[in-house]
């Protein structure tokens, strides 16, 4: 029996990075409120955001639709894991569905573009989704149609 040729380590999809441009077709807003009892007493929480929907100019694994939830968080920062990230894809089918947390001023600028009818496209850099999940490392919001 001939000896098998040694192979290098398999490349994980977690090592693959993609950049896609999405054309924003619609958006909606939401406000979430809750109250919880904590050790320090009752705490009221609120979160508001936008749900951007559209299509990618270049599909990812056959999926071209996207839904990106953009939330405002005064404590927004990049994650401190192995890969610094500002958000993540939560599922990949039937549309890429993700979440990005922005600082309040950043969120206000995106909201102004959307309300003014000027939010045309997004550009997203992310980890290739693995079982529907992947980290988002960069997102651009533009009033112009971006080119991939």
C-alpha positions in Angstrom: 0.0 0.0 0.0 1.5 3.3 -1.0 2.3 5.8 1.8 -0.1 8.7 2.1 1.3 12.1 1.3 1.3 14.2 4.5 -1.1 17.0 4.4 -0.8 20.3 6.2 -3.3 21.3 8.8 -6.9 21.8 7.6 -7.8 25.4 7.2 -10.7 26.3 9.3 -13.5 28.5 8.0 -12.9 30.6 11.1 -9.7 31.8 9.4 -11.5 32.9 6.3 -12.4 36.6 6.1 -14.9 38.1 3.7 -15.9 41.6 2.7 -19.3 42.3 1.2 -21.3 45.3 0.0 -25.0 45.4 0.7 -27.6 47.7 -0.8 -30.1 48.9 1.8 -33.6 48.4 0.6 -35.6 49.1 3.7 -35.2 49.8 7.4 -37.3 49.9 10.6 -36.8 51.1 14.1 -37.5 49.6 17.5 -37.4 50.3 21.2 -37.0 47.6 23.8 -37.7 48.3 27.5 -37.3 46.0 30.6 -37.1 46.0 34.3 -35.1 43.6 36.3 -34.5 43.0 40.0 -30.7 43.1 40.7 -28.8 42.8 43.9 -28.5 46.5 44.0 -32.3 47.0 43.5 -34.6 47.4 40.5 -32.9 48.3 37.3 -34.6 49.7 34.2 -33.0 49.0 30.9 -33.7 50.2 27.4 -32.3 49.6 24.0 -33.2 51.2 20.7 -32.0 50.4 17.2 -32.6 50.0 13.5 -33.1 46.9 11.4 -31.6 47.3 8.0 -32.7 45.0 5.2 -31.3 44.5 1.8 -29.3 42.5 -0.6 -25.6 41.7 -0.9 -23.9 42.4 -4.3 -22.0 39.1 -3.9 -23.7 36.2 -2.1 -22.2 34.3 0.8 -22.7 30.5 0.4 -25.7 31.2 -1.9 -27.3 33.8 0.4 -27.6 37.3 -0.8 -30.3 38.8 1.6 -29.2 40.5 4.8 -30.8 41.8 7.9 -28.5 43.9 10.1 -29.7 45.1 13.5 -27.8 48.3 14.5 -28.2 49.1 18.2 -27.1 52.1 20.3 -25.1 51.2 23.4 -23.3 53.9 25.5 -20.7 51.3 26.5 -20.1 50.0 22.9 -16.6 48.8 22.4 -14.8 46.1 20.4 -14.8 42.6 21.9 -11.6 41.5 23.7 -11.5 38.0 22.3 -8.9 36.5 19.9 -10.5 38.5 17.2 -11.6 42.1 18.0 -15.2 42.4 16.8 -18.0 45.0 16.8 -20.8 42.5 16.1 -21.6 39.1 14.8 -23.8 37.2 12.4 -26.4 35.2 14.4 -27.7 33.1 11.6 -27.1 32.6 7.9 -30.3 31.4 6.4 -32.7 32.4 4.8 -30.8 35.8 5.2 -27.6 36.8 6.9 -28.9 38.1 10.2 -26.5 40.1 12.3 -26.1 42.6 15.2 -23.7 45.5 15.5 -23.4 47.7 18.6 -22.6 51.4 18.0 -21.8 54.2 20.4 -24.7 56.7 20.7 -23.2 59.3 18.5 -22.4 56.7 15.8 -25.9 55.4 16.0 -27.3 58.9 15.7 -25.4 59.5 12.4 -26.7 56.2 10.9 -30.2 57.1 12.1 -29.9 60.5 10.4 -28.9 58.9 7.1 -31.8 56.5 7.3 -34.5 59.0 8.3 -33.2 61.4 5.6 -33.6 58.7 3.0 -29.8 58.8 2.3 -28.7 55.4 3.6 -27.8 53.6 0.4 -25.4 50.9 1.2 -23.2 49.2 3.8 -19.8 47.4 3.5 -19.1 44.7 6.0 -15.9 42.8 6.8 -16.5 39.5 8.7 -15.5 36.0 9.5 -16.9 33.5 7.0 -20.0 32.1 8.8 -19.5 28.7 10.4 -22.8 27.0 11.3 -24.5 30.4 10.7 -22.2 32.4 13.0 -19.3 34.7 12.3 -17.7 37.8 13.8 -18.1 41.2 12.2 -14.9 43.3 12.4 -15.9 46.3 10.4 -19.0 48.0 8.9 -19.3 51.2 6.8 -22.6 53.0 6.3 -22.8 55.2 3.2 -25.1 57.6 1.4 -23.4 56.4 -1.8 -23.6 53.0 -3.4 -20.3 51.4 -2.5 -18.3 49.1 -4.8 -17.1 45.7 -3.6 
